[in-house]
Amino acid sequence: MVNRKDSSRRSRAAAERAMRLVANYKPLPGAADELIGKDGRMRPHWVRFVETMAELGPREVAHRFGLADRHLADSGVVLRVYGDETGDERPWPLSHVPFLIAPEEWKHLEAGLIQRAKLLDAILGDVYDEGKLARDGALPAAIVAGSPEFLRPLVGSRPVGDHHLRFYAVDVGRGPDGRWWVLSDRTQAPSGAGYALENRIALSQAFPDIYRNFNVERLAGFFQSFRAGLNTLNRHEETRVALLTPGPLNETYFEHAYLARYLGFVLVEGGDLTVRDNTVYMRTISGLKRADVLLRRLDADFTDPLEFNPASRLGVPGLAGAVRHRNVAIANALGSGVVEARAMLGFLPGLCRRVLGESLLLPNVATWWCGQSLERDHVVEEFDRMVIAPALGSTMPGILSRGSVLGGELTPEQKAELIHDIGRRGSDYVGQEVVKLSTTPVWRGEGEGAHLEPRPSILRLYVARSSDGWTVMPGGFCRISDRPDARAVTLQQGGVSADVWVLSDQPVAETTLLSSPDKVALRRTTTTLPSRAGENLFWLGRYVERTEAALRIVRAIAGRLVDAEGTGSSVMNRLVATLVSSGAAMSEKGPTQPPALAYAALTDRGSFNTVPRLAESCRRAASVIRDRLSPDAWRAVADLEILTARPLEGRTGSDMLERANDALRMIAAFSGLAQENMVRQHGWRFLELGRRIDRGLAIARATRHCGFDARSGELDALLELADSQITYRIRYVMQSARIPVLDLVLLDSGNPRALAFQAARIRQALAELPAHAPGGLLSPADRLATRLFAELETADAAKLDANSVFAHEKSLMQISDEIALAYFTHRTASDRAEASD
């Protein structure tokens, strides 16, 4: 009886919470809503969802929401925001309430999306082949030829696999009558699929029971089909699909890296690829590897500076030629963006009947192209009730510099100017019906005060070409505005994203691209390392060591200032000379006194090789290979830049000493993580090479200035810079003497700070990298490293002088150059001979 009463009480409490969740839910006038149907009632699948959330209770709901947010944070999912004063990255904005689609509605959407993909692919095939549609007047030639996305050099070229579209996205919403309609097409390089996948993983892990009970269609089958479709385009067994990204500064770079890992593709930038004999190759540390298939996330105009945008530094010179020779398949094909034009929307119903012999299943937002007199007159007549937008691009100079505008919101002067421009050059403009975005529920409040509110949303759905035809992702990417009256939704301006649950009437099979724990194939090697990744790891190691060396010199100077040692002393002068020779201070153009030089090296962001500039270089190199670093290692690098960029309140030796010590602890954390956490494979070896080369240079430089013709104070400074004081005191129990100090910091291969130790590690790392010399011979870098190691192993500390140490510095710099030539630029011996001639 007691249990029955408790159960009844809990049921009543849940029912009351469910009522509170929707008690004040009021759809916006004139807009369709996902929660409330045309009849004014809550849709059945939403009734079930609201009741389920109410049954969990406020505390459990908050716990589940926290799990989803924690998964995204632990996975490093971020949103890059341009021009944000608080920082360029924000936590990923997830709406914890999914966007639900009933099974019967999904069938209609799926059929309409597949039809649309077929239609646009066929239009592209005609545009870049015979041009019948334009010749017959079904598609105005001005819409094609006037589009900035129309690439004339590719006319007549047939893509590998005979399809221009391989991955296609559509932005849809509900019209006022509740029916689905298309707002825009995305055929250039559609984004958001990776974020949709992360949203799904986050919510399915936070609500696994609800996810299963609602029979939510899974996404893995879609990605599996898409991956298989691209893999069929590979014509060589050893090649892999590569995902071409603009780089880490792009706002969706995280998605590029995530999709590449999930699909098993290689993430590459334009600099990772080269075209030779009209064939695309990937630069890897093992040499050039053929690239047959590229999944493109780079706008077509930027892909080839030779034939398209000459200012592009993101593309691959010669890529268009490789496309024409059908030596590379690109998804989507270059020039696919031409059918994204708003002007195209007004002609799609007629084109669908002409090309496919069918009526368009998903209507567009009504669009009138002003390149036709009747349509232009209609737009001018209804100007105040129209959205005026660029016909062929996203923006235009003048009033439309930020995109579309609502005619009724313009000033009389702006209205007159725009109508004049439409009359003068109508082909550049379209008028569109004002879209009232449909709304979807979002969670507001906490505890017993939690409730649902409607917010405008745009749903992005995806279609992919597989080996069996077109397949639609059973889900998508939903963007939700925080403003109730929004006409557009962008995450850059404070919107959030939601997972999209396509519901099924039947239990859904558990498919995934992630291997189950009992079926994971054992592997102790990683994927091919692109040269760019190897180069950035190499330079990350160099920048970290260079920063540490500068900080150690600054700390040595600051420590002596604290001890009131004279600024003109011999020791201080030699430390200053070491600082200047490292490039961290410029005595000729700036201050000359040791305190001012040390302060400038610690704070100046405008000079080369100062601590803030070096820390910035560390972060920049790390950002390119962020997916290869642990979250802790990345945070150590990011925190170092934040610390060193912070203004130093005081200028005393104590202030500088404290800042240097704090920064050195962060570097020690990164170095420890790299040594203890990174698997000993090629990526780690390049990081190791960079660290050892620059540490060797720093030790040699410090020795030249403080190790010869020096007294005990200078030798103590050298031991401090080499972090070898304790070893020296334990070993010799005496004041610093020149020969023992030189032996310890230069020749002792057991001392991790000694030059000989660096030479041994460089030689070992090079021996474990892929060979680049024929017939088993040593490569130039190997020869230099072997000779340096032998010279240091056989050297006599008593016979060393500054000139011999400087010769070792030059050897280290030559080794660095040879590593770059062999593994990063791939210049052969014949290339070098031609350059020297």
C-alpha positions, 0 to 999 in steps of 0.5 A: 500500500505504501509503495502504491501511494508513493508511486501515485504521488510521484506520478502526480508530481510528474504530471504537474511538472509536465503541465508547468513545462508547457503551461505558458508555451505560446507559438508566435503569431503567423509561424508554424511550431514543432510542439503545437500542430495546426489544430492547436494541440501538442503533437503526439511525439512531443507529448511523450517527450515532455512527459518523459522529461517531467518524469525524470525530475528537475535534479536528474534533468540538470544532471543529464544536461551537465553530462551532455555539456561535459562530453562536448567540453571533454571532446574539445568541441568549440565554436570559433567566433570572428572578431570577439573581444572575449576570445576567438573560441567559445564552448559549443552551444548545445540546446538540450532539447532535440528537434523531433520529426515524426516517421510519416513526415520524414518519409515526405522530406526524404523523398523531396531531398533525394529528388532535389539532389538528382535535379541539382546534380543534373543541372550541374551536369548540363551547365558544365557540358552541353548547356542545353538548358541555357540554350533552350531558355529554360535556365537564363544564361545570365544566372550561370555566366554571371555567377561568381561560382561558375568556373569557365575553365572547367566547362567540358570536363567530366568529373570522376564518377560522373556526378558533380554532387556527392554531398548536399545540404538543404536548409528547410523550415515549416511554412505558415500552413505547417508544410515543409519548404526549402529556404536555401541549397548548399552545394559548395562545401556544406558544413554542419554534418560533423557538429550534428554527429557530435550533438547526437553523441552528446545527447545519446550519452546523456539520455541513453534510455530515452534515445532507445525508447523513442526509436531514434534513427541512427546516423552511422549508416548514412556516414557509412554509405557516404564513406563507401561511395567516396572510397569507390572513386579511389583507383589505387589500393594505397590511396586514401580519401583526403579531407581538404580544409582551409585550416585551423582559422576557419570557423568550422575547423573542428568539424573538419578534423572530427569528420576526418577522424570519424570517417578515416580520411586524412586531414590536409590543407592546400600546402599538404598537396602538390600537383605534378604531371596533372596528378595530385600528390600528398606530401607526407614524411615518407614522400609523395603519396598519390591522392585520388579523392578529395572531400572539399571544405574549401570554396572552389574559387580558392582551390587553384590560384593558377586558374581561379583566385590568384590571391589564394594561399589556401589552394593547390596550384594546378588542381584544375588541370588535374580535374580536367585530366580526370586524375582526381575526384573532388566532392563536391566538384569544383564549380558546384556552388553555381546552383546555390544562387538564390536566382536559381530557386525561381526556376527549379519548379520548371526545371524539375518538370523538364529534367526529371518529368516530375513536380517539385515535392518540396517547394521553395520560398517564393523567389522572383529574379529581377533579370526578367521584366515581369518579375522585376516589375512585381518586385518593385510594386511589392517592394515593401513586402519583399526581401531584397537579396543578391541574386548570385552571391551572398553579398553585394557592394552598397545596401546589400553589403551584409546580405539581404534586407527587408524592403519595408525597413529601408529609409526612403533614400535607401529604397529609391537607391535600391529600386534604381539599381534594380532597374539598371541591373536587375539580373543582380537582384531577387525579391523573395517572400518574407519568411516567418521562421518556424519555431521549436521548443527550447529549455528555459529555467531550472528546477521547478521553474523549468519550462519550454519556450518557442524559438525560431529555427532552421533545419539543415538536412543532408544527402549523400551519393553512395554506390547505390544512389542517393541516401539521406541522413536520418537527422540533421543540424538545427540552428535556433535563435535566441531572439523570438523575432529572428528572420535568420539564425547564425551561431556566430550571433548567439544562436544554439544548435540542437540534435535532430531525432527522426523517430521510427515506428520500429526498433532501430538497429544499433549501427555505428562506425565506431568499432565495438570493444570486442571487435577492434583490430589491434594496431600499433601504428598510426595513419600517414603523417602529412608533412604539414603536421610533421613540420608543425610538430617540429616547430612546436618543439623548437618554439617551446625550447626557444621560449624556455631558453629566453626565460632562463636568461631573463630569470638569471638576470632578474635573480641577480637584480634581486640580489643587488648585483651591479648591472655593469658586472662581468656576469651581467654583461655576458648574460645580456650578450647571450640574450641579445644573440638569441634574438630575444632583445635588440640592444642596438634599437632599444634599451641597453641596460640589463633590467630594461633589456630583460623587461623588454624580452619578457613583455615586448610583443612587437620584436622578434623572439621575445617571450610573448612572440615565441609563446604566440608562435607555440600556440599557432603551431600547436593549433594546426596539429591540435587534434594530435595533442592531448587536452592537457598539452594544448591547455599548457600551450594556450595558458603559456600564451595567455600568461606571457601576453598579460601586462607585467604590473611591476618592472622590478627584478622580483616581478620579472623573476616571478613571471619567468618562474610561472612561465617555466613551470608551464613549459615544464608541464608541456614537456613532461606531457610530451615525454610521458603521454605521446606515443613514440611514433613519427609525430613525437619524433619530429617534436623531439627533433625540434626540441633537441635542435633548439636546446642544443643551440641554446646550450652552445650559445650560452657556452660561447658567451659564458664558458670561455675566458670566464671566472667562477661567476660566469661559469655559475651562470652557465650552469644555471642556464643549463639547469645543471647546478645540482649535478655539478655540485654533487659531482665536484663539490667545489667552485665552478671550474672551466673544464669540468663545467664545459665537460658537463654542459657540452660533452656529458651524454648522460646529462639531458641538458648537455649538447652531446645528449641532444646530438645523441637524441637527434641521431636516434630520432633520425634513424627511426624516421622513414629513409630518404636516401637510396641504397641504405646510405645515410641521408644528409641530415643523418650524416651531419648528426652522426658527425656531430655526435662523433665529434662531441663523443671524442672531444676533449673539454680542455681543447674546446674553444668558442670557434669549435662550439660555434661550428657545432651550432652551425651543424645543428642549423644545417641538420634543421635545414636538411630535415625541412628539405627531406620531409617538409618540402620534398626537394630532391638532390637534383632539385637542389643542384638546379637551385644552386645552378 
